[in-house]
Amino acid sequence: MDKDILLGIDIGTTAVRAFAFNEEGTIVKESKIEVSVEHPKPSWAEQDPEELYSSTLKAVKAVTKYVGEHVRAIGFSGQMHGLCCFDKNGRPLTKLIPWVDVRAGEQARKLEKILGAEEIYRRTGCPPLFVYIAPKILWVRENLPEVFSQCKKILTAQDYVIFRLFGDYYTNPSLASGSQLLNINSVKWDEKLLEAVGIDEDYLPKLVEGDKVFERLPKHAAVELGLNEGVPVALGASDGALSNVGLGAVREGVCAVNLGSSGAVRVVARKPLWDDGKMRFFCYYVASRHWLCGGAVNNCGIVLRWYRDNFAEKEKERAAELGIDVYKLLDEEAEKVKAGCDNLMFLPFMSGERFPIRDPYVRGMLFGLSLGHGKGHIIRSMIEGITFTIKWIADALEEHTSIGVIKISGGGARSRLWRQIVSDIFEKKVVKTNVEEASALGAAILAGIAVGDYKSMEEASEKLVKDEEVHEPKPENVKVYRKYFEIFKEAYKGSREYCERLLQVE
C-alpha cells in the first residue's frame, strides 16, 4: 500500500485541525474541532489543556479514519506564547494562558527593569511584551505561589499534546523562540532569562529541530490517533513560521502577509535580524538555521467582525437569503468607494496594539467623518487602516532586508478588494496562491523533509505552491495612500495620550 500522505496537525487557539496532503500538496481529507477560550476576568484568557489534547485526537481520527493506512509522516503546527504549569506527574496545575491574555503586563515591565529592553530583545528576539511566556512565569510565581511551588514543567499547548502521546517532554526551537526564554543566536535556552524568571532548564522541554524525525509513533499513541505504529513524527514549528513555509515565502525578497482575526507580516532570513533601538519587529526561529522576522497586529479581521456583528444586520439577513458570506456584501459596499474614502481615516487599534507600537492604551478612532460618508466609506476605511498598520511593520523590516513580492493568506485574502489595497499601500506585487491552509501544509512540508521527500523548505515550496492571482499597484491609488500613510502615523501619535487619559476616567 502506498504511503503517500503527509499529515499536518494544527493546534490553534480557537480550533484544532488535521489535514491529509497528497504528493501534490492537495488536501484529500480535513477535520476541524473547535476549542473554547474562557475569559474568567476582563483581559484574561484561559484554555483547558485536556480539551486541547482530546480535540487533537478527535480531529486526527476524523481524518485517519479514511487515510490512516496511507500516512507516511506527521508534522505539527502549534499556537505560540501559551503557558501551562504541570506537576511532577505531568498533571496540569493551571489552565493554559494563551497569547490573547494580557494579565502579565506588570511582569513584562519588571522583566524589562531587571535586564533592560535592549538586552532582552538582543538575546531572545522578543521585545518586552506581556504576550510571552517569560512574564507569565513571573505572574504565576507572584500570584499563585502555592501552584508554582509544585510546578515541575512549563509547556505550550503542543508540548502537552506531545507529552501525552510520547510520555516525555519535547518542543521545537520555533515554539521555544516565542517564549522569550530562548537565545535566538545559539538556539538554546538562555541562562540569563531563565535566571531572571527564577527557573532552570529542568522546567522546560528538550529542544528538537522541527524538520527532523524526533520519534516514531509508539503503539498507544498510534491507537489514539488511528494510525499504524512506527509512523515518523516531526515536531514542526509555530503556526506563524509554518504559514510562511506553506505559502512558499521562504526565500529572500518574498514576504508573507496574513489577514486573519489578527494580522501579520513576516519574512524568512538566513540569520537573525534586529530592529535595534525601536524593536518594531520580532525575530523568531523556523528550522534548519532559518529565522522568522516580522510582527503581528491585534487588530485585523476581528475589527471587521466587530462591525459585522454590530452594524450589519441587514447585510446578514440578505446574505442568508442569497446563501453567501456576509463579508462579500460588505466588500461590495466598500468597492463603491475610492481610495482614501473621501478623506475618512480609521485607526484600528480597538484592543491596543503590540507591533509596530507596544501600546496597551491606544484605541480605535474614526476621524474625518462627515455627513457625506456612508457604510461603504467606513468599511473601506477599516480595511485601509488595518493595512496601514501592517505596512508600518513592513517598512521597519525593509530597513534590514528586501521585500519584492507579497504572498497573502487568511480570511481577508479571499477579498479581491483587500488584496488590491495591500498591493496599493505596500507598493508591491501581491500574489494569492493555491494554498488554503498554509500552516498545516507547512507542518506537512517539515514532516516531508524529515523523511527525505524534500531536501529543503525552498524545494518543497517550488513543487507545491502555485500562483493563482496577481495584483499590481495602481499608480493613482499609490499616490493617495502615500499621503494618507504619513497622516495615519501622525494621527496615532497625536491621539494616544487622549486614549490613555480616557481609559483612566472612572
N, C-alpha and C positions, 0 to 999 in steps of 0.2 A: 504493500500500500504506500502511495506517495506521501511523503512528509513535506508538504508544500505550503503549509500555513504558518505564518508568524502571528503570534497573539500579542496584542498590545493592551495592557491593563492600565486605565487612567483613574487614579484615586483622587478625585477632585473635592472641592469644598461643598458643592451642592448635589453632587451625584458621583457614583462610581460607574464607570463604563468599561465594557470589554469589546474589543474589535478583532475579528479574524481577517487578516490580509492575505491575498494570494501573491504570487510571484510578481505580478504587475503592480502591486500596491493597491489593488481594488478591494474594497470591503465586501466580504462574502457573507458575513454574519455579524450582527452587533447587538448589544444589550445595554440598557441604562437602568440603574436603580437609584432613585433619588434618596438623599440622606438629609437629615434635619440639622438645622443650626439653631440652637436655643439662645435666647437673649435674657438671662436672669436679671440683669441690671442694664440701665442705659449705657450704651457704648461697649458692653461686654458681649462676647460671643463664645459659645461652647459647643462641642460635639462629643458624642458618645463613641469611644474607640471600639467598643464591641459592635455597635451598629455599623461602623465603617468596615470592620472585618467581615461581619455576616453579609453585608451588602456586596462586598467584593466577591465572596463565594457565590452569591446568587447571580451576580452579573456574569461571572465567568462560566458558571454551569449552564446558563441560558444560551451561551454560545457553543460550549464544548459538547453539549447535547447533540449538536449537529455535525461538528467538525473535529471533535476531540481526537479521533484516531489519526488525523492528518497534521496535528500541530507539531512543528519542527523545533520551535523555541519560543520562549516567553520573555517579554520585556515590560518594565514598569515605568509609569509616569506618575509623579506624586505632587500634591499640593505642597507649597513651601511655607516655612515660618511657623508651623504649628508646634506646640509643646504639650506633652503629656508626661506626667511623672508616674513611675512604677516602683513597686516594692521588690524585695529580693527574690520573690517567686514569680515576677512578671505580671503581677496584678495591678491594674490601674488605681492610682491614689487620687488622681484628678481627672476631670474631663479634658479633652483636647482643647487647648486655647488656640484658635486658628488665626490667620493673618488679619482678619477683619476686626479682631478685638483690640481695643485701644487702652486697656487698663494700665499698661506698663509705661505710660508717658513719663511719669516722675522718675522711674527707674532708668529710663533711657537718658534722662538728664544727669542722673547721678553717675552713670557709667561714663558719660562724657566728661564729667568733672574729675573722675578718677584717672582716666587715661588721656583725655583730650580727644576732640573730634577728629583731628587730622591723623593721629596715631591709630585710632580705631579704624578709620577709613583706609589708611595705607596698609594696615596689617590684614584686614578682612575683606576689603572691597565694599563694605556695607556702611553707608552714612549713619549717623546717630538717629535712629528711628525706633519708635515703640513696637513696630511690627515684628522685630527679630526675636529669636529665642533667648539671646543673652539677657536683655532687660526683663523678659518674662521669668527667667530663673530668679533674678533678684526679687521680683514681685512675689513669687511663691515663698522664697526664704523669709521675706519681711512680713507677709500677711498670713501665711499658713505654715508657721514654724514646726508644728507637730507633724504635718504632712511631709515637709522637707526632711525632717529627721529620719523618716522611714524610707525616703527616696533613694533608690539604688541605680535607676536608669531613667534617662530623659530621651524620649523618642518622638519622631514625627508620626503622622498617620501611616505612611507607607512603611516606616520602620517597624511599627507594631504588627502590621499585616505579615511582614517578612518573619518576624519573631514567631508568630502563631503558626506559620507554615513550616519553618525550618528549625525552630527551637533554640535559636541563638540570635544575637543582636548584630545586624549589619545595616550599613547605609552606603549610599554612593556619595562621592565628593560634591556632586552637583546640589543635592538636597542639603548637604552639610554647609555648603557655601552660603546658603540663605539663613544660617543660624547666627551669624556674627561671631562665631567661635572658631571658624576655620581660617588658617593662614592662607590667603589666596595666592601667595608666591610659592610656598612649599607644598601646598595642597595637603597639609596635615593639621591636626588640631593645634590651635595657637595657645601656648602655655600662659602667655600674659593675659589673654582674655579669660581663660579658664580660672586663673587665679583671681581676677577681678570680680568674677561672679561666684567664687567660692566652691568650685568643683575641680575634679581632675578627670583624666581620660577614662577612668573606670565607669564614670556616669554615662558615657557616650558609646554608641555602637561602633564597631570596627568599620574602617573605610575600605571599600572595594570599588575599583573602577567599573563604571556602569556599562561599558561595552565589552566586558569580558564575562565568560561563563563563571559565575561565582559558586554555583551549586546545581545539582540535578534534583529534580523533584523526588523527595522520599515518598514511600508508599502512602503514608497517612495523608500527606498534602495532595498527592495525586488523586486519592479518593475524594477528598474535599472539593477539588476543582474539576472533577470529571475528566481527568487526563490519565495518560499512561505514566507509570513510574519511570523515572530517569530522564524526563524531558529537560533539556538545558534551560537555565534561567539566568537572565542578565538583570542587574538591579536598575538599569536605565538611568534616568536623570529627572530633574524637576520638570514640571509641566511647561514652564516658560521656556526653558532651554530646548525642550523637545519640540515646541512649536516652531522654533527656527529650523530644527533638523527636518521636521516633517514638511515644511514649506520649501525646503531647499535653500534657505537663507543662511548658508554656512561659509560662503566664500567672501573675501574682501570686496567691498563695494555693494554688497547685497544686504538689505535691511528688511526686517520683518516688522510689520505693524499689525497689532491685534486689536480689534474693535469688539470686545466682549462687554460684560457688565462693568468690568474695569477695562482699561486700555493699556497698551504697552507699545514701546518701540525698542527693538533690540538688534544688535549686530554681534556676530561671532568673530573673535580675534584670536590670533595665534600667540598672544602674550597678554598679560593683564594691562588694562588701561585705567588711568585715574583722572578725575577732574579735580586736581589739587586746588584747595582754597575754596571752591564753590560746591563741590560734591553734588552736582546736578544729575549724576547717574551712578548706578551701582556697577560692580564688577563681580560676577559670579563665575562658576565653573560649569563646563558642559561634560566633556570626557576627552581622554587622549590628548591632553595639552591643548585643548580649545577652551577659550573663555567667552563668557556671555556678558556683554556690556549694554546697558540701556536703563530704562526707567519705566515704572508702571504708574498709572494715574488712577485715583479712586473713582473719578467721575467720568464715565463713558456711557455705555448703553444703559446703565442704571438711571441716568438723568432722563433719557427718553422714555424709559419705563415709567418713571415718576409722572412725566407729562401724560403718557397714555392712560395711566390709572386714575388721574385726577381731572383731566380736561378733554378726554377723547371718547366720551360715552357714545356720541352719535356715530363716530367712526367705528367703534367696536361693534355696534349694532349692525351697521352696514357691512362690515367685514364678515360677520357671522352669516348674514343673508347671502353674501356672494361666495362664501367658503374660501376666503383668502386671509392672509395675515394682515392684521390692522396696520402694521408698520408700512405696508405697501400703500395704503391710503394716506398715511402721514407723509410719506415720501412724495406722493403726487401733489400734496399741498405745497410742500417745500420747493418742488421743481418749478412752480409758477413764479417764484421769487428770484430775482437776480442776485449775483454775488454781492455780499455786503449788506443784504437785507434792507436796502434803502435807509442806511445809517442807523441800523439797530445792531447792538452787540450784546452777547451773553457771556458772563463769567460763570463757568460751570462748576465752581468749587462748592457743591452743595453738602459735601461731607468732609470739608477740609481737603488738604492735598499733601502728598508725600514726595512727588517728583514733578517738575524740577525744583519746586519750592517745598520746604518742610514746614508746613503751616497748618496746625490743627484748628486755628481760629477763623481763617478766611471762609466766606460763604458765597453762595451763588448770587448773581446780580444780573438783571436785565436793564440795560440803560440805553437811552436814545429813543425810548418808546414814545410813539405819537399816535394821534387818532387815525392816522393813515395806515397803521400796521394791523395785520390780521394773523390768523393762526399760522399760515404758511411762513410768515416772517419769523415768528417765534420759533417754530420747529427748525427752520434752516439756521437761525442764529445759534441754536443749541448745538447743531452739528458742527458749525464753523468754530464755536468756542471750544468744544472738546478737541477738535483737530488742531487749533492753535496751541493748546496745552501740550499735546504730543509733539508738535513741531518744535516747541521750545526745548524739549529734551533732545530731539534730533540735532538741533543746532549745536548743543553742547557736545554731542558725540562727534559732529563733523569738525570740531576743533582738534580732534585726536585721530580720526580715521575718515575714510571717504565713504560716501553713500551715493550710489548711482542709480540703483533700482530698488523699488519697494515691493516686497511680496506681502499681500494683505490677506487677513483671515478674520474669523469671528463673525458673530451675527450681523454686525454693522456692515461687514464686507459684502453682504448679499445685496445691499443697496447700491445701484449703479451711481446714483447721485452722490452718495458719501464717498465712493471710490474716486469720483472725479474731483470732489472737493479736496480730498487728500492730495491728489496729483497737483491741483492748482496751488494749494497752500504750501506744500513741500517743494514745489517746482521740480518734481521728479516724475519719471515714468512709474506707473503703478500697475502691478500685474496681479490678476486673480488667477490662481492655479486650479488644477483639477482636484486638489486635496481639500476634503471637507473636515477631516478630524486630524489636524496637524500633530497635536501632542501624542495621540495614540499611535499614529504612523511613525513618529519619531522614536517611540519606545520600541516598536517592531523593528525599525531600522537598526537600533543598537543591538537588539537580540540577533538580527541577521548578521551584523558584524561579528558578534561573539561566536557564532557557529560557522563563520567563513563564507557566508553568502555574498558579502560585500567587503572590500578592502578598507573603505573609509566612508564617512558621512557624505563627503563630496561625491563619491562614485554612486552611492545609493540614490542621492537626490537627482543626479543626472538620469538615472534609469527610471525613477518612479514619478518624478514631479514634472508636470507639463503645464505650460502657459495656456490659459483659456481666453482671457480677455485682457486687453492692454489699454490703459488710459494715458494720454499725454497732456501736459499742462496747456491750458488755454491762455494765450498771452493777455487777453482782455481781463480775465479773472485774476491772473497773477499780479497785474498792475494794481488792482483794487486790494488784494489780500496783503501785499507788502505794506501798504499804508495802515491797514487795519491791524496787522500783527503788532506793529510798534505801539499803536494806541492800546491794544489789548494788554501788553506787558505793563504799560504805564498805568492803566486802569486798575490792575491788581495792586500795584504799589501804592496808589492813591487811596484805595478803599480798605486795605487790610486793617488799618488802625481803627476805623469805624466799625468794622466787623467785630473786632475784639472787644471794643467798648460796649457794643450792642449785646454781646453774649454775657457780659458781666452784669447787665441790668436784671434785677430780681423780678 
